[in-house]
Amino acid sequence: MEQQVGEILPPVQIQIIAHQAELDNYSLRKRQEHEDLIRQVGMNLRIWIKYARWKNLKDNSTAHVV
């Protein structure tokens, strides 16, 4: 989908995370979203790459098997 000249995009939502519990909840929610999407579309490499990049950004010492 290409952006048309003069097209107004919706504002980006910014979530401020102040506590470790909020970060844990956010991480859990994002992981579940990624895994649900993987279950829905199956072997779509783009979805797996997006999930892998997100996992790589997280500084988490625990591994989770999808």
mmCIF file as gemmi writes it, N, C-alpha and C atoms, coordinates in Angstrom:
data_model
loop_
_atom_site.group_PDB
_atom_site.id
_atom_site.type_symbol
_atom_site.label_atom_id
_atom_site.label_alt_id
_atom_site.label_comp_id
_atom_site.label_asym_id
_atom_site.label_entity_id
_atom_site.label_seq_id
_atom_site.pdbx_PDB_ins_code
_atom_site.Cartn_x
_atom_site.Cartn_y
_atom_site.Cartn_z
_atom_site.occupancy
_atom_site.B_iso_or_equiv
_atom_site.pdbx_formal_charge
_atom_site.auth_seq_id
_atom_site.auth_asym_id
_atom_site.pdbx_PDB_model_num
ATOM 1 N N . MET Axp A 1 ? 0.852 -1.172 0 1 0 ? 1 A 1
ATOM 2 C CA . MET Axp A 1 ? 0 0 0 1 0 ? 1 A 1
ATOM 3 C C . MET Axp A 1 ? 0.899 1.236 0 1 0 ? 1 A 1
ATOM 4 N N . GLU Axp A 2 ? 0.729 2.069 -1.008 1 0 ? 2 A 1
ATOM 5 C CA . GLU Axp A 2 ? 1.54 3.258 -1.13 1 0 ? 2 A 1
ATOM 6 C C . GLU Axp A 2 ? 0.795 4.458 -0.574 1 0 ? 2 A 1
ATOM 7 N N . GLN Axp A 3 ? 1.563 5.363 -0.023 1 0 ? 3 A 1
ATOM 8 C CA . GLN Axp A 3 ? 0.975 6.576 0.529 1 0 ? 3 A 1
ATOM 9 C C . GLN Axp A 3 ? 0.745 7.574 -0.596 1 0 ? 3 A 1
ATOM 10 N N . GLN Axp A 4 ? -0.446 8.126 -0.651 1 0 ? 4 A 1
ATOM 11 C CA . GLN Axp A 4 ? -0.791 9.124 -1.657 1 0 ? 4 A 1
ATOM 12 C C . GLN Axp A 4 ? -0.316 10.492 -1.18 1 0 ? 4 A 1
ATOM 13 N N . VAL Axp A 5 ? -0.012 11.374 -2.134 1 0 ? 5 A 1
ATOM 14 C CA . VAL Axp A 5 ? 0.41 12.731 -1.799 1 0 ? 5 A 1
ATOM 15 C C . VAL Axp A 5 ? -0.742 13.433 -1.093 1 0 ? 5 A 1
ATOM 16 N N . GLY Axp A 6 ? -0.444 14.049 0.03 1 0 ? 6 A 1
ATOM 17 C CA . GLY Axp A 6 ? -1.454 14.768 0.773 1 0 ? 6 A 1
ATOM 18 C C . GLY Axp A 6 ? -2.292 13.897 1.694 1 0 ? 6 A 1
ATOM 19 N N . GLU Axp A 7 ? -2 12.603 1.734 1 0 ? 7 A 1
ATOM 20 C CA . GLU Axp A 7 ? -2.768 11.688 2.586 1 0 ? 7 A 1
ATOM 21 C C . GLU Axp A 7 ? -2.384 11.923 4.042 1 0 ? 7 A 1
ATOM 22 N N . ILE Axp A 8 ? -3.381 11.967 4.882 1 0 ? 8 A 1
ATOM 23 C CA . ILE Axp A 8 ? -3.144 12.177 6.31 1 0 ? 8 A 1
ATOM 24 C C . ILE Axp A 8 ? -3.141 10.813 6.995 1 0 ? 8 A 1
ATOM 25 N N . LEU Axp A 9 ? -2.044 10.527 7.693 1 0 ? 9 A 1
ATOM 26 C CA . LEU Axp A 9 ? -1.921 9.263 8.407 1 0 ? 9 A 1
ATOM 27 C C . LEU Axp A 9 ? -2.393 9.436 9.843 1 0 ? 9 A 1
ATOM 28 N N . PRO Axp A 10 ? -2.929 8.374 10.446 1 0 ? 10 A 1
ATOM 29 C CA . PRO Axp A 10 ? -3.357 8.472 11.843 1 0 ? 10 A 1
ATOM 30 C C . PRO Axp A 10 ? -2.141 8.66 12.745 1 0 ? 10 A 1
ATOM 31 N N . PRO Axp A 11 ? -2.329 9.333 13.877 1 0 ? 11 A 1
ATOM 32 C CA . PRO Axp A 11 ? -1.193 9.554 14.782 1 0 ? 11 A 1
ATOM 33 C C . PRO Axp A 11 ? -0.703 8.229 15.375 1 0 ? 11 A 1
ATOM 34 N N . VAL Axp A 12 ? 0.581 8.177 15.65 1 0 ? 12 A 1
ATOM 35 C CA . VAL Axp A 12 ? 1.186 7 16.254 1 0 ? 12 A 1
ATOM 36 C C . VAL Axp A 12 ? 0.932 7.041 17.757 1 0 ? 12 A 1
ATOM 37 N N . GLN Axp A 13 ? 0.48 5.907 18.297 1 0 ? 13 A 1
ATOM 38 C CA . GLN Axp A 13 ? 0.249 5.846 19.735 1 0 ? 13 A 1
ATOM 39 C C . GLN Axp A 13 ? 1.573 5.634 20.448 1 0 ? 13 A 1
ATOM 40 N N . ILE Axp A 14 ? 1.807 6.4 21.477 1 0 ? 14 A 1
ATOM 41 C CA . ILE Axp A 14 ? 3.02 6.268 22.277 1 0 ? 14 A 1
ATOM 42 C C . ILE Axp A 14 ? 2.603 5.809 23.665 1 0 ? 14 A 1
ATOM 43 N N . GLN Axp A 15 ? 3.241 4.74 24.116 1 0 ? 15 A 1
ATOM 44 C CA . GLN Axp A 15 ? 2.937 4.214 25.437 1 0 ? 15 A 1
ATOM 45 C C . GLN Axp A 15 ? 4.156 4.426 26.331 1 0 ? 15 A 1
ATOM 46 N N . ILE Axp A 16 ? 3.969 5.094 27.432 1 0 ? 16 A 1
ATOM 47 C CA . ILE Axp A 16 ? 5.057 5.337 28.37 1 0 ? 16 A 1
ATOM 48 C C . ILE Axp A 16 ? 5.026 4.239 29.428 1 0 ? 16 A 1
ATOM 49 N N . ILE Axp A 17 ? 6.155 3.574 29.569 1 0 ? 17 A 1
ATOM 50 C CA . ILE Axp A 17 ? 6.268 2.478 30.535 1 0 ? 17 A 1
ATOM 51 C C . ILE Axp A 17 ? 7.161 2.952 31.661 1 0 ? 17 A 1
ATOM 52 N N . ALA Axp A 18 ? 6.6 2.979 32.875 1 0 ? 18 A 1
ATOM 53 C CA . ALA Axp A 18 ? 7.323 3.54 34.012 1 0 ? 18 A 1
ATOM 54 C C . ALA Axp A 18 ? 7.831 2.484 34.987 1 0 ? 18 A 1
ATOM 55 N N . HIS Axp A 19 ? 7.258 1.301 34.984 1 0 ? 19 A 1
ATOM 56 C CA . HIS Axp A 19 ? 7.627 0.285 35.967 1 0 ? 19 A 1
ATOM 57 C C . HIS Axp A 19 ? 7.922 -1.044 35.286 1 0 ? 19 A 1
ATOM 58 N N . GLN Axp A 20 ? 8.669 -1.875 35.957 1 0 ? 20 A 1
ATOM 59 C CA . GLN Axp A 20 ? 9.025 -3.186 35.42 1 0 ? 20 A 1
ATOM 60 C C . GLN Axp A 20 ? 7.777 -4.041 35.169 1 0 ? 20 A 1
ATOM 61 N N . ALA Axp A 21 ? 6.784 -3.927 36.032 1 0 ? 21 A 1
ATOM 62 C CA . ALA Axp A 21 ? 5.552 -4.701 35.848 1 0 ? 21 A 1
ATOM 63 C C . ALA Axp A 21 ? 4.847 -4.304 34.549 1 0 ? 21 A 1
ATOM 64 N N . GLU Axp A 22 ? 4.845 -3.012 34.234 1 0 ? 22 A 1
ATOM 65 C CA . GLU Axp A 22 ? 4.247 -2.544 32.985 1 0 ? 22 A 1
ATOM 66 C C . GLU Axp A 22 ? 5.028 -3.066 31.788 1 0 ? 22 A 1
ATOM 67 N N . LEU Axp A 23 ? 6.347 -3.087 31.892 1 0 ? 23 A 1
ATOM 68 C CA . LEU Axp A 23 ? 7.179 -3.616 30.813 1 0 ? 23 A 1
ATOM 69 C C . LEU Axp A 23 ? 6.927 -5.109 30.619 1 0 ? 23 A 1
ATOM 70 N N . ASP Axp A 24 ? 6.793 -5.832 31.717 1 0 ? 24 A 1
ATOM 71 C CA . ASP Axp A 24 ? 6.511 -7.269 31.635 1 0 ? 24 A 1
ATOM 72 C C . ASP Axp A 24 ? 5.16 -7.522 30.967 1 0 ? 24 A 1
ATOM 73 N N . ASN Axp A 25 ? 4.153 -6.738 31.352 1 0 ? 25 A 1
ATOM 74 C CA . ASN Axp A 25 ? 2.822 -6.881 30.746 1 0 ? 25 A 1
ATOM 75 C C . ASN Axp A 25 ? 2.858 -6.543 29.259 1 0 ? 25 A 1
ATOM 76 N N . TYR Axp A 26 ? 3.575 -5.488 28.903 1 0 ? 26 A 1
ATOM 77 C CA . TYR Axp A 26 ? 3.697 -5.094 27.497 1 0 ? 26 A 1
ATOM 78 C C . TYR Axp A 26 ? 4.399 -6.195 26.696 1 0 ? 26 A 1
ATOM 79 N N . SER Axp A 27 ? 5.488 -6.715 27.239 1 0 ? 27 A 1
ATOM 80 C CA . SER Axp A 27 ? 6.235 -7.777 26.552 1 0 ? 27 A 1
ATOM 81 C C . SER Axp A 27 ? 5.386 -9.021 26.355 1 0 ? 27 A 1
ATOM 82 N N . LEU Axp A 28 ? 4.644 -9.396 27.371 1 0 ? 28 A 1
ATOM 83 C CA . LEU Axp A 28 ? 3.766 -10.56 27.272 1 0 ? 28 A 1
ATOM 84 C C . LEU Axp A 28 ? 2.701 -10.348 26.2 1 0 ? 28 A 1
ATOM 85 N N . ARG Axp A 29 ? 2.098 -9.166 26.21 1 0 ? 29 A 1
ATOM 86 C CA . ARG Axp A 29 ? 1.05 -8.853 25.238 1 0 ? 29 A 1
ATOM 87 C C . ARG Axp A 29 ? 1.605 -8.867 23.8 1 0 ? 29 A 1
ATOM 88 N N . LYS Axp A 30 ? 2.78 -8.264 23.587 1 0 ? 30 A 1
ATOM 89 C CA . LYS Axp A 30 ? 3.383 -8.247 22.254 1 0 ? 30 A 1
ATOM 90 C C . LYS Axp A 30 ? 3.761 -9.657 21.807 1 0 ? 30 A 1
ATOM 91 N N . ARG Axp A 31 ? 4.299 -10.469 22.712 1 0 ? 31 A 1
ATOM 92 C CA . ARG Axp A 31 ? 4.667 -11.837 22.367 1 0 ? 31 A 1
ATOM 93 C C . ARG Axp A 31 ? 3.433 -12.622 21.958 1 0 ? 31 A 1
ATOM 94 N N . GLN Axp A 32 ? 2.355 -12.455 22.708 1 0 ? 32 A 1
ATOM 95 C CA . GLN Axp A 32 ? 1.109 -13.155 22.381 1 0 ? 32 A 1
ATOM 96 C C . GLN Axp A 32 ? 0.558 -12.695 21.033 1 0 ? 32 A 1
ATOM 97 N N . GLU Axp A 33 ? 0.654 -11.393 20.74 1 0 ? 33 A 1
ATOM 98 C CA . GLU Axp A 33 ? 0.195 -10.883 19.448 1 0 ? 33 A 1
ATOM 99 C C . GLU Axp A 33 ? 0.996 -11.507 18.306 1 0 ? 33 A 1
ATOM 100 N N . HIS Axp A 34 ? 2.318 -11.553 18.47 1 0 ? 34 A 1
ATOM 101 C CA . HIS Axp A 34 ? 3.17 -12.145 17.437 1 0 ? 34 A 1
ATOM 102 C C . HIS Axp A 34 ? 2.846 -13.627 17.256 1 0 ? 34 A 1
ATOM 103 N N . GLU Axp A 35 ? 2.718 -14.343 18.347 1 0 ? 35 A 1
ATOM 104 C CA . GLU Axp A 35 ? 2.461 -15.779 18.258 1 0 ? 35 A 1
ATOM 105 C C . GLU Axp A 35 ? 1.081 -16.074 17.672 1 0 ? 35 A 1
ATOM 106 N N . ASP Axp A 36 ? 0.087 -15.27 18.014 1 0 ? 36 A 1
ATOM 107 C CA . ASP Axp A 36 ? -1.249 -15.441 17.427 1 0 ? 36 A 1
ATOM 108 C C . ASP Axp A 36 ? -1.202 -15.211 15.919 1 0 ? 36 A 1
ATOM 109 N N . LEU Axp A 37 ? -0.468 -14.194 15.503 1 0 ? 37 A 1
ATOM 110 C CA . LEU Axp A 37 ? -0.338 -13.916 14.083 1 0 ? 37 A 1
ATOM 111 C C . LEU Axp A 37 ? 0.367 -15.061 13.362 1 0 ? 37 A 1
ATOM 112 N N . ILE Axp A 38 ? 1.402 -15.617 13.986 1 0 ? 38 A 1
ATOM 113 C CA . ILE Axp A 38 ? 2.112 -16.754 13.395 1 0 ? 38 A 1
ATOM 114 C C . ILE Axp A 38 ? 1.175 -17.946 13.268 1 0 ? 38 A 1
ATOM 115 N N . ARG Axp A 39 ? 0.35 -18.18 14.279 1 0 ? 39 A 1
ATOM 116 C CA . ARG Axp A 39 ? -0.606 -19.295 14.209 1 0 ? 39 A 1
ATOM 117 C C . ARG Axp A 39 ? -1.616 -19.093 13.075 1 0 ? 39 A 1
ATOM 118 N N . GLN Axp A 40 ? -2.019 -17.853 12.853 1 0 ? 40 A 1
ATOM 119 C CA . GLN Axp A 40 ? -3.023 -17.558 11.836 1 0 ? 40 A 1
ATOM 120 C C . GLN Axp A 40 ? -2.478 -17.703 10.422 1 0 ? 40 A 1
ATOM 121 N N . VAL Axp A 41 ? -1.283 -17.17 10.177 1 0 ? 41 A 1
ATOM 122 C CA . VAL Axp A 41 ? -0.768 -17.144 8.808 1 0 ? 41 A 1
ATOM 123 C C . VAL Axp A 41 ? 0.205 -18.27 8.505 1 0 ? 41 A 1
ATOM 124 N N . GLY Axp A 42 ? 0.668 -18.963 9.523 1 0 ? 42 A 1
ATOM 125 C CA . GLY Axp A 42 ? 1.535 -20.114 9.292 1 0 ? 42 A 1
ATOM 126 C C . GLY Axp A 42 ? 2.928 -19.745 8.838 1 0 ? 42 A 1
ATOM 127 N N . MET Axp A 43 ? 3.3 -20.216 7.671 1 0 ? 43 A 1
ATOM 128 C CA . MET Axp A 43 ? 4.683 -20.107 7.219 1 0 ? 43 A 1
ATOM 129 C C . MET Axp A 43 ? 4.974 -18.833 6.421 1 0 ? 43 A 1
ATOM 130 N N . ASN Axp A 44 ? 4.518 -17.696 6.891 1 0 ? 44 A 1
ATOM 131 C CA . ASN Axp A 44 ? 4.822 -16.42 6.269 1 0 ? 44 A 1
ATOM 132 C C . ASN Axp A 44 ? 6.137 -15.922 6.856 1 0 ? 44 A 1
ATOM 133 N N . LEU Axp A 45 ? 7.181 -15.939 6.045 1 0 ? 45 A 1
ATOM 134 C CA . LEU Axp A 45 ? 8.525 -15.595 6.515 1 0 ? 45 A 1
ATOM 135 C C . LEU Axp A 45 ? 8.598 -14.177 7.056 1 0 ? 45 A 1
ATOM 136 N N . ARG Axp A 46 ? 7.85 -13.254 6.471 1 0 ? 46 A 1
ATOM 137 C CA . ARG Axp A 46 ? 7.872 -11.864 6.931 1 0 ? 46 A 1
ATOM 138 C C . ARG Axp A 46 ? 7.426 -11.753 8.396 1 0 ? 46 A 1
ATOM 139 N N . ILE Axp A 47 ? 6.399 -12.51 8.765 1 0 ? 47 A 1
ATOM 140 C CA . ILE Axp A 47 ? 5.909 -12.491 10.146 1 0 ? 47 A 1
ATOM 141 C C . ILE Axp A 47 ? 6.962 -13.052 11.095 1 0 ? 47 A 1
ATOM 142 N N . TRP Axp A 48 ? 7.622 -14.133 10.71 1 0 ? 48 A 1
ATOM 143 C CA . TRP Axp A 48 ? 8.676 -14.737 11.541 1 0 ? 48 A 1
ATOM 144 C C . TRP Axp A 48 ? 9.845 -13.77 11.718 1 0 ? 48 A 1
ATOM 145 N N . ILE Axp A 49 ? 10.209 -13.059 10.657 1 0 ? 49 A 1
ATOM 146 C CA . ILE Axp A 49 ? 11.32 -12.105 10.744 1 0 ? 49 A 1
ATOM 147 C C . ILE Axp A 49 ? 10.954 -10.958 11.675 1 0 ? 49 A 1
ATOM 148 N N . LYS Axp A 50 ? 9.727 -10.473 11.565 1 0 ? 50 A 1
ATOM 149 C CA . LYS Axp A 50 ? 9.269 -9.388 12.443 1 0 ? 50 A 1
ATOM 150 C C . LYS Axp A 50 ? 9.315 -9.832 13.903 1 0 ? 50 A 1
ATOM 151 N N . TYR Axp A 51 ? 8.881 -11.052 14.168 1 0 ? 51 A 1
ATOM 152 C CA . TYR Axp A 51 ? 8.911 -11.596 15.526 1 0 ? 51 A 1
ATOM 153 C C . TYR Axp A 51 ? 10.353 -11.746 16.016 1 0 ? 51 A 1
ATOM 154 N N . ALA Axp A 52 ? 11.224 -12.246 15.159 1 0 ? 52 A 1
ATOM 155 C CA . ALA Axp A 52 ? 12.627 -12.435 15.538 1 0 ? 52 A 1
ATOM 156 C C . ALA Axp A 52 ? 13.3 -11.097 15.846 1 0 ? 52 A 1
ATOM 157 N N . ARG Axp A 53 ? 13.001 -10.081 15.049 1 0 ? 53 A 1
ATOM 158 C CA . ARG Axp A 53 ? 13.57 -8.757 15.314 1 0 ? 53 A 1
ATOM 159 C C . ARG Axp A 53 ? 13.085 -8.21 16.648 1 0 ? 53 A 1
ATOM 160 N N . TRP Axp A 54 ? 11.795 -8.387 16.921 1 0 ? 54 A 1
ATOM 161 C CA . TRP Axp A 54 ? 11.256 -7.914 18.194 1 0 ? 54 A 1
ATOM 162 C C . TRP Axp A 54 ? 11.923 -8.648 19.355 1 0 ? 54 A 1
ATOM 163 N N . LYS Axp A 55 ? 12.065 -9.979 19.228 1 0 ? 55 A 1
ATOM 164 C CA . LYS Axp A 55 ? 12.71 -10.765 20.278 1 0 ? 55 A 1
ATOM 165 C C . LYS Axp A 55 ? 14.161 -10.336 20.466 1 0 ? 55 A 1
ATOM 166 N N . ASN Axp A 56 ? 14.832 -9.996 19.376 1 0 ? 56 A 1
ATOM 167 C CA . ASN Axp A 56 ? 16.22 -9.58 19.441 1 0 ? 56 A 1
ATOM 168 C C . ASN Axp A 56 ? 16.363 -8.228 20.146 1 0 ? 56 A 1
ATOM 169 N N . LEU Axp A 57 ? 15.368 -7.357 20.002 1 0 ? 57 A 1
ATOM 170 C CA . LEU Axp A 57 ? 15.412 -6.052 20.647 1 0 ? 57 A 1
ATOM 171 C C . LEU Axp A 57 ? 15.238 -6.144 22.153 1 0 ? 57 A 1
ATOM 172 N N . LYS Axp A 58 ? 14.473 -7.147 22.559 1 0 ? 58 A 1
ATOM 173 C CA . LYS Axp A 58 ? 14.257 -7.331 23.99 1 0 ? 58 A 1
ATOM 174 C C . LYS Axp A 58 ? 15.537 -7.832 24.635 1 0 ? 58 A 1
ATOM 175 N N . ASP Axp A 59 ? 15.863 -7.309 25.778 1 0 ? 59 A 1
ATOM 176 C CA . ASP Axp A 59 ? 17.023 -7.806 26.517 1 0 ? 59 A 1
ATOM 177 C C . ASP Axp A 59 ? 16.488 -8.761 27.573 1 0 ? 59 A 1
ATOM 178 N N . ASN Axp A 60 ? 16.253 -9.993 27.144 1 0 ? 60 A 1
ATOM 179 C CA . ASN Axp A 60 ? 15.635 -10.975 28.02 1 0 ? 60 A 1
ATOM 180 C C . ASN Axp A 60 ? 16.493 -12.224 28.011 1 0 ? 60 A 1
ATOM 181 N N . SER Axp A 61 ? 16.848 -12.706 29.172 1 0 ? 61 A 1
ATOM 182 C CA . SER Axp A 61 ? 17.727 -13.864 29.243 1 0 ? 61 A 1
ATOM 183 C C . SER Axp A 61 ? 16.984 -15.198 29.098 1 0 ? 61 A 1
ATOM 184 N N . THR Axp A 62 ? 15.648 -15.147 29.086 1 0 ? 62 A 1
ATOM 185 C CA . THR Axp A 62 ? 14.901 -16.387 28.96 1 0 ? 62 A 1
ATOM 186 C C . THR Axp A 62 ? 14.475 -16.602 27.525 1 0 ? 62 A 1
ATOM 187 N N . ALA Axp A 63 ? 14.43 -17.841 27.117 1 0 ? 63 A 1
ATOM 188 C CA . ALA Axp A 63 ? 14.012 -18.179 25.766 1 0 ? 63 A 1
ATOM 189 C C . ALA Axp A 63 ? 12.584 -18.686 25.817 1 0 ? 63 A 1
ATOM 190 N N . HIS Axp A 64 ? 11.866 -18.488 24.728 1 0 ? 64 A 1
ATOM 191 C CA . HIS Axp A 64 ? 10.493 -18.974 24.647 1 0 ? 64 A 1
ATOM 192 C C . HIS Axp A 64 ? 10.322 -19.692 23.316 1 0 ? 64 A 1
ATOM 193 N N . VAL Axp A 65 ? 9.836 -20.887 23.371 1 0 ? 65 A 1
ATOM 194 C CA . VAL Axp A 65 ? 9.635 -21.681 22.171 1 0 ? 65 A 1
ATOM 195 C C . VAL Axp A 65 ? 8.261 -21.384 21.593 1 0 ? 65 A 1
ATOM 196 N N . VAL Axp A 66 ? 8.224 -21.098 20.319 1 0 ? 66 A 1
ATOM 197 C CA . VAL Axp A 66 ? 6.965 -20.794 19.64 1 0 ? 66 A 1
ATOM 198 C C . VAL Axp A 66 ? 6.359 -22.071 19.129 1 0 ? 66 A 1
